[in-house]
Amino acid sequence: MNNKSSSKCLEPYSVKVEKGKKYAWCSCSLSAKQPFCDGAHSSTEFKPIIFIADTSGIVYLCGCKYTKKPPYCDGSHSSL
């Protein structure tokens, strides 16, 4: 089983988040609402990464799905 999704996005998503709000980051690349989960993973082994924003503002969520710090971009897309 492949534990990495095949994302077509090789850049992070710039997203405005609200402190204390819960978000579900898509880890499978199948969601039509990237970078957020829409349940499209249901037939795969992937599960969304649930996170609560620590502060309000802009965050950079991983688009390539190879980050070592999900759901946040760590620059992994630079070496793909």
Biopython code that builds the backbone (N, CA, C, O; Angstrom):
import numpy as np
from Bio.PDB.StructureBuilder import StructureBuilder

atoms = [
    (1, "MET", "N", (0.832, -1.190, 0.000)),
    (1, "MET", "CA", (0.000, 0.000, 0.000)),
    (1, "MET", "C", (0.867, 1.241, 0.000)),
    (1, "MET", "O", (1.837, 1.326, 0.754)),
    (2, "ASN", "N", (0.530, 2.190, -0.828)),
    (2, "ASN", "CA", (1.270, 3.452, -0.897)),
    (2, "ASN", "C", (0.769, 4.374, 0.199)),
    (2, "ASN", "O", (-0.434, 4.618, 0.298)),
    (3, "ASN", "N", (1.666, 4.889, 1.022)),
    (3, "ASN", "CA", (1.249, 5.787, 2.099)),
    (3, "ASN", "C", (1.399, 7.257, 1.723)),
    (3, "ASN", "O", (1.235, 8.134, 2.571)),
    (4, "LYS", "N", (1.708, 7.530, 0.466)),
    (4, "LYS", "CA", (1.796, 8.910, -0.027)),
    (4, "LYS", "C", (0.764, 9.100, -1.124)),
    (4, "LYS", "O", (0.578, 8.226, -1.970)),
    (5, "SER", "N", (0.105, 10.228, -1.108)),
    (5, "SER", "CA", (-0.856, 10.533, -2.154)),
    (5, "SER", "C", (-0.129, 11.068, -3.377)),
    (5, "SER", "O", (1.044, 11.434, -3.297)),
    (6, "SER", "N", (-0.811, 11.111, -4.487)),
    (6, "SER", "CA", (-0.197, 11.653, -5.698)),
    (6, "SER", "C", (-0.822, 13.016, -5.993)),
    (6, "SER", "O", (-1.753, 13.129, -6.790)),
    (7, "SER", "N", (-0.304, 14.021, -5.349)),
    (7, "SER", "CA", (-0.809, 15.380, -5.497)),
    (7, "SER", "C", (-0.282, 16.022, -6.772)),
    (7, "SER", "O", (0.851, 15.774, -7.187)),
    (8, "LYS", "N", (-1.116, 16.845, -7.380)),
    (8, "LYS", "CA", (-0.697, 17.604, -8.551)),
    (8, "LYS", "C", (-0.240, 19.011, -8.167)),
    (8, "LYS", "O", (0.256, 19.758, -9.010)),
    (9, "CYS", "N", (-0.406, 19.366, -6.902)),
    (9, "CYS", "CA", (-0.044, 20.700, -6.428)),
    (9, "CYS", "C", (1.341, 20.669, -5.806)),
    (9, "CYS", "O", (1.573, 19.938, -4.844)),
    (10, "LEU", "N", (2.251, 21.448, -6.340)),
    (10, "LEU", "CA", (3.617, 21.457, -5.807)),
    (10, "LEU", "C", (3.953, 22.758, -5.085)),
    (10, "LEU", "O", (5.120, 23.132, -4.969)),
    (11, "GLU", "N", (2.930, 23.434, -4.608)),
    (11, "GLU", "CA", (3.119, 24.658, -3.826)),
    (11, "GLU", "C", (2.192, 24.621, -2.622)),
    (11, "GLU", "O", (1.168, 23.939, -2.654)),
    (12, "PRO", "N", (2.532, 25.340, -1.568)),
    (12, "PRO", "CA", (1.639, 25.378, -0.409)),
    (12, "PRO", "C", (0.387, 26.203, -0.699)),
    (12, "PRO", "O", (0.372, 27.062, -1.581)),
    (13, "TYR", "N", (-0.651, 25.917, 0.062)),
    (13, "TYR", "CA", (-1.880, 26.712, 0.009)),
    (13, "TYR", "C", (-1.789, 27.781, 1.088)),
    (13, "TYR", "O", (-1.524, 27.465, 2.248)),
    (14, "SER", "N", (-2.001, 29.019, 0.730)),
    (14, "SER", "CA", (-2.055, 30.124, 1.676)),
    (14, "SER", "C", (-3.502, 30.236, 2.144)),
    (14, "SER", "O", (-4.397, 30.524, 1.350)),
    (15, "VAL", "N", (-3.728, 30.008, 3.441)),
    (15, "VAL", "CA", (-5.087, 29.923, 3.969)),
    (15, "VAL", "C", (-5.227, 30.819, 5.198)),
    (15, "VAL", "O", (-4.356, 30.839, 6.067)),
    (16, "LYS", "N", (-6.322, 31.551, 5.257)),
    (16, "LYS", "CA", (-6.619, 32.360, 6.430)),
    (16, "LYS", "C", (-7.392, 31.488, 7.423)),
    (16, "LYS", "O", (-8.442, 30.936, 7.095)),
    (17, "VAL", "N", (-6.858, 31.375, 8.640)),
    (17, "VAL", "CA", (-7.498, 30.569, 9.680)),
    (17, "VAL", "C", (-7.879, 31.445, 10.869)),
    (17, "VAL", "O", (-7.356, 32.543, 11.054)),
    (18, "GLU", "N", (-8.817, 30.917, 11.678)),
    (18, "GLU", "CA", (-9.273, 31.622, 12.870)),
    (18, "GLU", "C", (-8.845, 30.855, 14.115)),
    (18, "GLU", "O", (-9.027, 29.641, 14.196)),
    (19, "LYS", "N", (-8.281, 31.562, 15.077)),
    (19, "LYS", "CA", (-7.826, 30.957, 16.329)),
    (19, "LYS", "C", (-8.953, 30.143, 16.970)),
    (19, "LYS", "O", (-10.081, 30.619, 17.103)),
    (20, "GLY", "N", (-8.631, 28.922, 17.359)),
    (20, "GLY", "CA", (-9.585, 28.065, 18.045)),
    (20, "GLY", "C", (-10.508, 27.265, 17.132)),
    (20, "GLY", "O", (-11.228, 26.385, 17.605)),
    (21, "LYS", "N", (-10.498, 27.555, 15.838)),
    (21, "LYS", "CA", (-11.364, 26.848, 14.901)),
    (21, "LYS", "C", (-10.702, 25.547, 14.450)),
    (21, "LYS", "O", (-9.490, 25.496, 14.239)),
    (22, "LYS", "N", (-11.520, 24.488, 14.302)),
    (22, "LYS", "CA", (-11.030, 23.179, 13.888)),
    (22, "LYS", "C", (-11.083, 23.071, 12.363)),
    (22, "LYS", "O", (-12.056, 23.485, 11.732)),
    (23, "TYR", "N", (-10.018, 22.506, 11.783)),
    (23, "TYR", "CA", (-9.901, 22.317, 10.333)),
    (23, "TYR", "C", (-9.506, 20.874, 10.043)),
    (23, "TYR", "O", (-8.878, 20.214, 10.872)),
    (24, "ALA", "N", (-9.878, 20.390, 8.860)),
    (24, "ALA", "CA", (-9.511, 19.036, 8.430)),
    (24, "ALA", "C", (-8.742, 19.152, 7.118)),
    (24, "ALA", "O", (-9.322, 19.415, 6.065)),
    (25, "TRP", "N", (-7.428, 18.950, 7.199)),
    (25, "TRP", "CA", (-6.551, 19.033, 6.035)),
    (25, "TRP", "C", (-6.603, 17.722, 5.267)),
    (25, "TRP", "O", (-6.493, 16.645, 5.854)),
    (26, "CYS", "N", (-6.769, 17.817, 3.960)),
    (26, "CYS", "CA", (-6.819, 16.634, 3.096)),
    (26, "CYS", "C", (-5.428, 16.032, 2.974)),
    (26, "CYS", "O", (-4.477, 16.728, 2.620)),
    (27, "SER", "N", (-5.304, 14.740, 3.265)),
    (27, "SER", "CA", (-4.016, 14.052, 3.132)),
    (27, "SER", "C", (-3.978, 13.139, 1.910)),
    (27, "SER", "O", (-2.943, 12.539, 1.620)),
    (28, "CYS", "N", (-5.105, 13.026, 1.183)),
    (28, "CYS", "CA", (-5.180, 12.072, 0.077)),
    (28, "CYS", "C", (-5.079, 12.697, -1.311)),
    (28, "CYS", "O", (-4.850, 11.981, -2.286)),
    (29, "SER", "N", (-5.241, 13.984, -1.424)),
    (29, "SER", "CA", (-5.226, 14.724, -2.699)),
    (29, "SER", "C", (-6.483, 14.557, -3.532)),
    (29, "SER", "O", (-6.552, 15.089, -4.640)),
    (30, "LEU", "N", (-7.472, 13.841, -3.041)),
    (30, "LEU", "CA", (-8.683, 13.588, -3.822)),
    (30, "LEU", "C", (-9.779, 14.630, -3.603)),
    (30, "LEU", "O", (-10.712, 14.724, -4.401)),
    (31, "SER", "N", (-9.673, 15.403, -2.546)),
    (31, "SER", "CA", (-10.702, 16.384, -2.220)),
    (31, "SER", "C", (-10.827, 17.457, -3.300)),
    (31, "SER", "O", (-9.828, 17.952, -3.821)),
    (32, "ALA", "N", (-12.051, 17.801, -3.619)),
    (32, "ALA", "CA", (-12.310, 18.897, -4.553)),
    (32, "ALA", "C", (-12.217, 20.243, -3.842)),
    (32, "ALA", "O", (-12.295, 21.293, -4.480)),
    (33, "LYS", "N", (-12.050, 20.212, -2.526)),
    (33, "LYS", "CA", (-11.991, 21.441, -1.725)),
    (33, "LYS", "C", (-10.604, 21.640, -1.123)),
    (33, "LYS", "O", (-10.489, 22.099, 0.013)),
    (34, "GLN", "N", (-9.551, 21.302, -1.862)),
    (34, "GLN", "CA", (-8.171, 21.434, -1.387)),
    (34, "GLN", "C", (-7.921, 22.829, -0.805)),
    (34, "GLN", "O", (-8.392, 23.819, -1.364)),
    (35, "PRO", "N", (-7.204, 22.917, 0.280)),
    (35, "PRO", "CA", (-6.466, 21.864, 0.945)),
    (35, "PRO", "C", (-7.264, 21.137, 2.021)),
    (35, "PRO", "O", (-6.694, 20.406, 2.830)),
    (36, "PHE", "N", (-8.577, 21.334, 2.034)),
    (36, "PHE", "CA", (-9.406, 20.754, 3.079)),
    (36, "PHE", "C", (-10.099, 19.481, 2.615)),
    (36, "PHE", "O", (-10.324, 19.272, 1.423)),
    (37, "CYS", "N", (-10.426, 18.653, 3.568)),
    (37, "CYS", "CA", (-11.057, 17.358, 3.312)),
    (37, "CYS", "C", (-12.528, 17.531, 2.954)),
    (37, "CYS", "O", (-13.236, 18.341, 3.554)),
    (38, "ASP", "N", (-12.978, 16.757, 1.966)),
    (38, "ASP", "CA", (-14.403, 16.714, 1.633)),
    (38, "ASP", "C", (-14.950, 15.287, 1.713)),
    (38, "ASP", "O", (-16.069, 15.026, 1.272)),
    (39, "GLY", "N", (-14.162, 14.363, 2.276)),
    (39, "GLY", "CA", (-14.595, 12.974, 2.428)),
    (39, "GLY", "C", (-14.260, 12.073, 1.251)),
    (39, "GLY", "O", (-14.613, 10.895, 1.261)),
    (40, "ALA", "N", (-13.589, 12.599, 0.242)),
    (40, "ALA", "CA", (-13.270, 11.814, -0.959)),
    (40, "ALA", "C", (-12.327, 10.652, -0.662)),
    (40, "ALA", "O", (-12.191, 9.750, -1.488)),
    (41, "HIS", "N", (-11.680, 10.653, 0.488)),
    (41, "HIS", "CA", (-10.736, 9.610, 0.872)),
    (41, "HIS", "C", (-11.416, 8.311, 1.293)),
    (41, "HIS", "O", (-10.728, 7.323, 1.551)),
    (42, "SER", "N", (-12.727, 8.283, 1.367)),
    (42, "SER", "CA", (-13.437, 7.162, 1.985)),
    (42, "SER", "C", (-13.088, 5.786, 1.425)),
    (42, "SER", "O", (-13.222, 4.787, 2.131)),
    (43, "SER", "N", (-12.643, 5.714, 0.173)),
    (43, "SER", "CA", (-12.280, 4.415, -0.408)),
    (43, "SER", "C", (-10.763, 4.174, -0.373)),
    (43, "SER", "O", (-10.262, 3.286, -1.063)),
    (44, "THR", "N", (-10.036, 4.959, 0.425)),
    (44, "THR", "CA", (-8.575, 4.833, 0.506)),
    (44, "THR", "C", (-8.162, 4.595, 1.955)),
    (44, "THR", "O", (-9.001, 4.577, 2.855)),
    (45, "GLU", "N", (-6.864, 4.414, 2.168)),
    (45, "GLU", "CA", (-6.351, 4.266, 3.529)),
    (45, "GLU", "C", (-6.070, 5.618, 4.186)),
    (45, "GLU", "O", (-5.712, 5.668, 5.363)),
    (46, "PHE", "N", (-6.228, 6.709, 3.441)),
    (46, "PHE", "CA", (-5.933, 8.044, 3.953)),
    (46, "PHE", "C", (-7.020, 8.552, 4.886)),
    (46, "PHE", "O", (-8.196, 8.219, 4.738)),
    (47, "LYS", "N", (-6.608, 9.356, 5.838)),
    (47, "LYS", "CA", (-7.511, 10.037, 6.773)),
    (47, "LYS", "C", (-7.114, 11.501, 6.822)),
    (47, "LYS", "O", (-5.937, 11.824, 6.661)),
    (48, "PRO", "N", (-8.082, 12.402, 7.044)),
    (48, "PRO", "CA", (-7.723, 13.816, 7.154)),
    (48, "PRO", "C", (-6.923, 14.074, 8.431)),
    (48, "PRO", "O", (-7.031, 13.335, 9.410)),
    (49, "ILE", "N", (-6.132, 15.121, 8.400)),
    (49, "ILE", "CA", (-5.403, 15.577, 9.579)),
    (49, "ILE", "C", (-6.226, 16.706, 10.189)),
    (49, "ILE", "O", (-6.416, 17.757, 9.576)),
    (50, "ILE", "N", (-6.703, 16.473, 11.388)),
    (50, "ILE", "CA", (-7.511, 17.472, 12.087)),
    (50, "ILE", "C", (-6.575, 18.366, 12.894)),
    (50, "ILE", "O", (-5.706, 17.884, 13.620)),
    (51, "PHE", "N", (-6.769, 19.681, 12.753)),
    (51, "PHE", "CA", (-5.963, 20.601, 13.567)),
    (51, "PHE", "C", (-6.803, 21.790, 13.988)),
    (51, "PHE", "O", (-7.785, 22.146, 13.335)),
    (52, "ILE", "N", (-6.401, 22.391, 15.083)),
    (52, "ILE", "CA", (-7.056, 23.588, 15.610)),
    (52, "ILE", "C", (-6.053, 24.724, 15.499)),
    (52, "ILE", "O", (-4.919, 24.608, 15.962)),
    (53, "ALA", "N", (-6.473, 25.816, 14.887)),
    (53, "ALA", "CA", (-5.576, 26.961, 14.679)),
    (53, "ALA", "C", (-5.180, 27.571, 16.021)),
    (53, "ALA", "O", (-6.031, 27.867, 16.860)),
    (54, "ASP", "N", (-3.870, 27.752, 16.206)),
    (54, "ASP", "CA", (-3.341, 28.357, 17.435)),
    (54, "ASP", "C", (-3.546, 29.868, 17.465)),
    (54, "ASP", "O", (-3.735, 30.466, 18.524)),
    (55, "THR", "N", (-3.503, 30.473, 16.276)),
    (55, "THR", "CA", (-3.681, 31.914, 16.140)),
    (55, "THR", "C", (-4.506, 32.190, 14.891)),
    (55, "THR", "O", (-4.646, 31.326, 14.026)),
    (56, "SER", "N", (-5.041, 33.381, 14.806)),
    (56, "SER", "CA", (-5.734, 33.802, 13.589)),
    (56, "SER", "C", (-4.721, 34.395, 12.627)),
    (56, "SER", "O", (-3.785, 35.074, 13.049)),
    (57, "GLY", "N", (-4.899, 34.146, 11.355)),
    (57, "GLY", "CA", (-3.987, 34.695, 10.358)),
    (57, "GLY", "C", (-3.766, 33.741, 9.209)),
    (57, "GLY", "O", (-4.517, 32.782, 9.027)),
    (58, "ILE", "N", (-2.741, 34.006, 8.440)),
    (58, "ILE", "CA", (-2.410, 33.202, 7.269)),
    (58, "ILE", "C", (-1.459, 32.072, 7.678)),
    (58, "ILE", "O", (-0.466, 32.296, 8.371)),
    (59, "VAL", "N", (-1.785, 30.855, 7.233)),
    (59, "VAL", "CA", (-0.894, 29.704, 7.397)),
    (59, "VAL", "C", (-0.662, 29.102, 6.018)),
    (59, "VAL", "O", (-1.446, 29.318, 5.094)),
    (60, "TYR", "N", (0.404, 28.357, 5.892)),
    (60, "TYR", "CA", (0.736, 27.711, 4.625)),
    (60, "TYR", "C", (0.591, 26.206, 4.792)),
    (60, "TYR", "O", (1.406, 25.548, 5.438)),
    (61, "LEU", "N", (-0.480, 25.679, 4.185)),
    (61, "LEU", "CA", (-0.770, 24.257, 4.285)),
    (61, "LEU", "C", (-0.152, 23.525, 3.103)),
    (61, "LEU", "O", (-0.173, 24.012, 1.973)),
    (62, "CYS", "N", (0.389, 22.366, 3.378)),
    (62, "CYS", "CA", (1.083, 21.572, 2.367)),
    (62, "CYS", "C", (0.143, 21.224, 1.209)),
    (62, "CYS", "O", (-0.997, 20.807, 1.415)),
    (63, "GLY", "N", (0.650, 21.406, -0.001)),
    (63, "GLY", "CA", (-0.092, 21.038, -1.200)),
    (63, "GLY", "C", (0.427, 19.755, -1.816)),
    (63, "GLY", "O", (-0.334, 19.025, -2.451)),
    (64, "CYS", "N", (1.712, 19.465, -1.639)),
    (64, "CYS", "CA", (2.322, 18.285, -2.270)),
    (64, "CYS", "C", (2.045, 17.004, -1.484)),
    (64, "CYS", "O", (2.179, 15.906, -2.024)),
    (65, "LYS", "N", (1.663, 17.134, -0.221)),
    (65, "LYS", "CA", (1.344, 16.027, 0.682)),
    (65, "LYS", "C", (2.572, 15.245, 1.148)),
    (65, "LYS", "O", (2.423, 14.153, 1.696)),
    (66, "TYR", "N", (3.777, 15.773, 0.947)),
    (66, "TYR", "CA", (5.003, 15.112, 1.390)),
    (66, "TYR", "C", (5.643, 15.774, 2.612)),
    (66, "TYR", "O", (6.740, 15.393, 3.019)),
    (67, "THR", "N", (4.968, 16.752, 3.191)),
    (67, "THR", "CA", (5.492, 17.430, 4.364)),
    (67, "THR", "C", (5.755, 16.455, 5.509)),
    (67, "THR", "O", (5.047, 15.460, 5.663)),
    (68, "LYS", "N", (6.753, 16.741, 6.289)),
    (68, "LYS", "CA", (7.031, 15.960, 7.488)),
    (68, "LYS", "C", (6.385, 16.611, 8.708)),
    (68, "LYS", "O", (6.521, 16.121, 9.829)),
    (69, "LYS", "N", (5.675, 17.727, 8.477)),
    (69, "LYS", "CA", (5.006, 18.454, 9.555)),
    (69, "LYS", "C", (3.544, 18.724, 9.193)),
    (69, "LYS", "O", (3.109, 19.875, 9.225)),
    (70, "PRO", "N", (2.778, 17.680, 8.848)),
    (70, "PRO", "CA", (1.407, 17.903, 8.412)),
    (70, "PRO", "C", (0.572, 18.621, 9.468)),
    (70, "PRO", "O", (0.704, 18.316, 10.653)),
    (71, "PRO", "N", (-0.260, 19.539, 9.088)),
    (71, "PRO", "CA", (-0.676, 19.885, 7.731)),
    (71, "PRO", "C", (0.136, 21.020, 7.106)),
    (71, "PRO", "O", (-0.172, 21.482, 6.007)),
    (72, "TYR", "N", (1.170, 21.460, 7.813)),
    (72, "TYR", "CA", (1.899, 22.650, 7.378)),
    (72, "TYR", "C", (2.993, 22.359, 6.357)),
    (72, "TYR", "O", (3.622, 21.301, 6.394)),
    (73, "CYS", "N", (3.212, 23.282, 5.465)),
    (73, "CYS", "CA", (4.276, 23.155, 4.465)),
    (73, "CYS", "C", (5.623, 23.232, 5.156)),
    (73, "CYS", "O", (5.847, 24.100, 5.999)),
    (74, "ASP", "N", (6.522, 22.320, 4.798)),
    (74, "ASP", "CA", (7.897, 22.365, 5.321)),
    (74, "ASP", "C", (8.927, 22.506, 4.198)),
    (74, "ASP", "O", (10.128, 22.349, 4.420)),
    (75, "GLY", "N", (8.442, 22.803, 2.991)),
    (75, "GLY", "CA", (9.343, 22.992, 1.864)),
    (75, "GLY", "C", (9.671, 21.710, 1.106)),
    (75, "GLY", "O", (10.475, 21.739, 0.175)),
    (76, "SER", "N", (9.068, 20.590, 1.486)),
    (76, "SER", "CA", (9.346, 19.313, 0.821)),
    (76, "SER", "C", (9.106, 19.365, -0.682)),
    (76, "SER", "O", (9.755, 18.645, -1.441)),
    (77, "HIS", "N", (8.173, 20.215, -1.116)),
    (77, "HIS", "CA", (7.857, 20.318, -2.546)),
    (77, "HIS", "C", (9.061, 20.773, -3.362)),
    (77, "HIS", "O", (9.124, 20.529, -4.568)),
    (78, "SER", "N", (10.002, 21.423, -2.718)),
    (78, "SER", "CA", (11.198, 21.936, -3.421)),
    (78, "SER", "C", (12.077, 20.817, -3.959)),
    (78, "SER", "O", (12.836, 21.030, -4.905)),
    (79, "SER", "N", (11.987, 19.636, -3.376)),
    (79, "SER", "CA", (12.848, 18.535, -3.819)),
    (79, "SER", "C", (12.099, 17.477, -4.630)),
    (79, "SER", "O", (12.637, 16.402, -4.896)),
    (80, "LEU", "N", (10.877, 17.776, -5.017)),
    (80, "LEU", "CA", (10.103, 16.807, -5.825)),
    (80, "LEU", "C", (10.345, 17.007, -7.303)),
    (80, "LEU", "O", (9.779, 16.286, -8.124)),
]
sb = StructureBuilder()
sb.init_structure("model")
sb.init_model(0)
sb.init_chain("A")
sb.init_seg("    ")
for serial, (resi, resn, name, xyz) in enumerate(atoms, 1):
    if name == "N":
        sb.init_residue(resn, " ", resi, " ")
    sb.init_atom(name, np.array(xyz, "f"), 0.0, 1.0, " ", f" {name:<3s}", serial, name[0])
structure = sb.get_structure()
